[in-house]
Amino acid sequence: MRFKGKRLALTTMIATAFLIALMVEPVGAAQNRPILVISDYTTTPKEVAPGATFSLKLTLKNEGRYRAKQLLLTLASGNTSAGGPSVTAGGQAGVAADTAGSDSGTAAPISVLGSGNVRYIGDIGAGATETVTFKLISSGNADPRAYNLNFGLEYVNAANGRDESARQSIGLPLIRDAGLKLVDLGVPKKIVIGKSFKVKGEVINSGSFTVHGIAVGTAGDGIEIVHAADFIGPLDGGDSDGFEITARPQSAKAREVAVTVTYRDDYNQERVLTEMIEISPQAAAVEKDEPEKSGGVFAAISRFFRALLGIGSGE
């Protein structure tokens, strides 16, 4: 009985070890399968504003040691896992996205245009890459913030023939166009080297929201800034403010004046708007000496001879 008990215990230990071995993936086995990642992505245009139509180009790479077959890439909708409900063609639903820094999983104000939200990629070999492009549009009243777009990947593992899936996310910041414009820029028609002149103009906020930290300045090769930048501060949508800056050309080589407007964007980063004004500074005119009395040179000669001959001395 004692021997049978030991044999039973040994059998139980072996069975348990076998089950654990089945459950635990061997070291390095994680690489013995396809590992699909979004290695890079770009948007055109580079910055996406609310209400803008843009293209999103993704680069997919297989970091694993085996081929991924029959790959489907899904730009999911709602707060779903990989392969969740799809966005209908024409953008009838919001794209799956989490607001950056949040786990709420709220839908992003972004929709798919021109086709559905699913792309069939096919096979991706080990170490290979594939690109895919989505045409998207953002909502015109979207908040200017960063959104995480969620993508589902479904494929067949070439190593064992099993269906597998993964989920990838990318960050997409939306930034509003400040709508600032420089208008009525002007300088005097005659600009003299070494003498100060005024650069005048107006900053207009053609947008619908307040822009903060606005300042105006000038710069240029061979130009001395006598009166530096004008600080305008915040400017409401539809409002404007004028400015006047004093500059002085140092030489005839000063051919352009750069008028710059700096401001803060939605992410508190400094932005610069620049307009160029052409100038043609001239040398100062040389003043000539004039005779003390009117009449010119001939009148002066006449007076000399009249005085020499005594003519008119009694007058």
Residue pairs with C-beta under 8 A, 6 or more apart in sequence:
31 64
31 65
32 64
32 65
32 66
32 159
33 64
33 65
33 66
33 157
33 159
33 160
33 164
34 62
34 64
34 66
34 67
34 68
34 124
34 126
34 155
34 157
34 158
34 159
34 164
35 62
35 63
35 64
36 60
36 61
36 62
36 63
36 64
36 68
36 71
36 124
36 153
36 155
36 166
36 168
37 60
37 61
37 63
37 168
38 58
38 59
38 60
38 61
38 151
38 168
38 170
39 59
39 60
39 61
39 129
40 58
40 59
41 56
41 57
41 58
41 59
41 170
42 56
42 57
43 54
43 55
43 56
43 57
43 172
44 54
44 55
44 57
45 52
45 54
47 175
48 54
48 138
48 172
48 173
48 174
48 175
49 138
49 174
49 175
49 176
49 177
50 109
50 138
50 139
50 140
50 141
50 142
50 143
50 144
50 174
50 176
51 137
51 138
51 139
51 140
51 142
52 137
52 138
53 113
53 135
53 136
53 137
54 135
54 136
54 137
54 138
55 133
55 134
55 135
55 136
56 133
56 134
56 135
56 136
56 149
56 172
57 131
57 132
57 133
58 73
58 131
58 132
58 133
58 134
58 151
58 170
59 129
59 130
59 131
60 71
60 73
60 121
60 124
60 129
60 130
60 131
60 132
60 153
61 124
61 127
61 128
61 129
62 68
62 124
62 125
62 126
62 127
62 128
62 129
63 127
64 126
65 126
65 159
66 126
66 157
66 158
66 159
67 123
67 124
67 125
67 126
67 158
68 123
68 124
68 155
68 156
68 157
68 158
69 122
69 123
69 155
69 156
69 157
69 158
70 122
70 123
70 155
70 156
71 120
71 121
71 122
71 123
71 124
71 130
71 153
71 154
71 155
72 83
72 118
72 119
72 120
72 121
72 152
72 153
72 154
72 155
73 118
73 119
73 120
73 121
73 132
73 151
73 152
73 153
74 82
74 83
74 84
74 86
74 117
74 118
74 119
74 151
74 152
74 153
74 154
75 87
75 95
75 96
75 112
75 117
75 118
75 134
75 149
75 150
75 151
76 82
76 83
76 84
76 85
76 86
76 87
76 95
76 96
76 117
76 150
76 151
76 152
77 84
77 85
77 86
77 87
77 93
77 94
77 95
77 96
77 107
77 117
78 84
78 85
78 93
78 94
78 96
78 105
78 107
79 96
79 98
79 104
79 105
79 106
79 107
80 96
80 150
80 152
81 152
81 167
82 150
82 151
82 152
82 153
82 154
82 165
82 166
82 167
83 152
83 154
83 165
84 96
84 152
85 93
86 116
86 117
86 118
87 93
87 94
87 95
87 111
87 112
87 116
87 117
88 116
89 112
89 114
89 115
89 116
89 117
90 111
90 112
90 113
91 111
91 112
91 113
91 136
91 137
92 111
93 107
93 111
94 107
94 108
94 109
94 110
94 111
95 107
95 108
95 110
95 111
95 112
95 117
95 136
95 149
95 150
96 105
96 107
96 108
96 149
96 150
97 106
97 107
97 108
97 110
97 147
97 148
97 149
97 150
97 172
98 104
98 105
98 106
98 147
98 148
98 150
98 169
99 106
99 108
99 145
99 146
99 147
99 148
100 145
100 146
100 147
100 148
100 171
101 146
108 147
108 149
108 172
109 138
109 139
109 141
109 142
109 143
109 147
109 174
110 136
110 137
110 138
110 139
110 142
110 147
110 149
110 172
111 136
111 137
111 139
112 134
112 135
112 136
113 135
113 136
113 137
114 135
115 135
117 134
119 132
119 134
121 130
121 132
122 130
124 130
124 155
138 174
142 174
143 174
144 174
144 175
144 176
144 266
144 267
145 173
145 174
145 266
146 171
146 172
146 173
146 174
147 171
147 172
147 173
147 174
148 169
148 170
148 171
148 172
149 169
149 170
149 171
149 172
150 167
150 168
150 169
151 167
151 168
151 169
151 170
152 165
152 166
152 167
153 165
153 166
153 167
153 168
154 163
154 164
154 165
155 163
155 164
155 165
156 162
156 163
156 164
157 163
157 164
173 267
175 265
175 266
175 267
176 207
176 209
176 265
176 266
177 207
178 205
178 207
178 211
178 263
178 265
178 271
179 205
179 206
179 207
179 208
179 211
179 237
180 203
180 204
180 205
180 206
180 207
180 211
180 214
180 235
180 261
180 263
180 273
181 203
181 204
181 206
182 201
182 202
182 203
182 204
182 259
182 261
182 273
182 275
183 201
183 202
183 204
183 240
184 200
184 201
184 202
185 199
185 200
185 201
185 259
185 275
185 277
186 199
186 200
186 201
186 277
187 197
187 198
187 199
187 200
187 257
187 277
187 279
188 197
188 198
190 282
191 197
191 249
191 279
191 280
191 281
191 282
192 249
192 281
192 282
192 283
192 284
193 249
193 250
193 251
193 252
193 254
193 281
193 282
193 283
193 284
194 248
194 249
194 250
194 284
195 248
195 284
196 226
196 246
196 247
196 248
197 246
197 247
197 248
197 249
198 244
198 245
198 246
199 218
199 244
199 245
199 246
199 247
199 257
199 259
199 277
200 242
200 243
200 244
200 245
201 216
201 242
201 243
201 259
202 240
202 241
202 242
202 243
203 214
203 216
203 232
203 235
203 240
203 241
203 242
203 243
203 261
204 239
204 240
205 211
205 235
205 236
205 237
205 238
205 239
205 240
206 237
206 238
207 237
208 237
208 238
209 237
210 234
210 235
210 236
210 237
211 234
211 235
211 263
211 264
212 233
212 234
212 263
212 264
213 233
213 234
213 262
213 263
213 264
213 270
214 231
214 232
214 233
214 234
214 235
214 241
214 261
214 262
214 263
215 229
215 230
215 231
215 232
215 261
215 262
215 263
216 229
216 230
216 232
216 243
216 245
216 259
216 260
216 261
217 225
217 228
217 229
217 230
217 245
217 259
217 260
217 262
218 225
218 245
218 247
218 257
218 258
218 259
218 260
219 225
219 257
219 258
219 260
220 247
220 254
220 256
220 257
220 258
221 253
221 254
221 255
221 256
222 249
222 250
222 251
222 253
222 254
223 247
223 248
223 249
223 250
223 254
223 257
224 247
224 248
224 249
224 250
225 245
225 246
225 247
226 246
226 247
226 248
227 244
227 245
227 246
227 247
228 245
229 245
229 262
230 243
230 244
230 245
232 241
232 243
235 241
245 259
247 257
249 279
249 281
251 281
252 281
252 282
252 283
254 279
254 281
255 278
255 279
255 280
256 276
256 277
256 278
256 279
257 276
257 277
257 279
258 274
258 275
258 276
258 277
259 274
259 275
259 276
259 277
260 272
260 273
260 274
261 272
261 273
261 274
262 270
262 271
262 272
262 273
263 270
263 271
263 273
264 270
264 271
265 271
291 297
291 299
291 300
293 299
293 300
293 303
305 311
306 312
307 313
